[in-house]
Amino acid sequence: MAWILLVLAGLFEIGWPVGLKMAQEPATRITGIAIAVLFMMFSGALLWYAQKQIPLGTAYAVWTGIGAAGTFFVGVIAYGDPTSFLRYLGVVLIIAGVATLKLAN
C-alpha cells in the first residue's frame, strides 16, 4: 500500500509545477495557483504516509523522480518544451537511479 501511495504522491508532484506554469498567464493565474497549492498538499500528504513504511532516501528519490520525469514529459507534450537525445537520456538516468535505489532496498 505504501508504494501505491508513493506513486500517487509522485504523480501529484507533477501537478504543482504545471499549476505554476498556468499561473504565468493572467487569464489562468488564480486557477493555476490554486492547482499548484492543492497538488502540493496532496503530494506532500501522500509522501508523508508512504514514508511510514518506505526508507526516507528511497521515498524521496522515487517521489522527485516521478515528479521530474513526469513534469518533463508534460512540458514536452503540453507546452512544446525542447527535446534532444541528451534530455531524454537525462530522464532515463533519473528513472534508472530511482530503480536502483528501490532494488537495493
Protein Blocks (a to p, Z undefined) as FASTA:
>chain_A
ZZmmmmmmmmmmmmmmmmmmmmmpmklmmmmmmmmmmmmmmmmmmmmmmmmmgcfklmmm
mmmmmmmmmmmmmmmmmnopacdfklmmmmmmmmmmmmmmmmmZZ
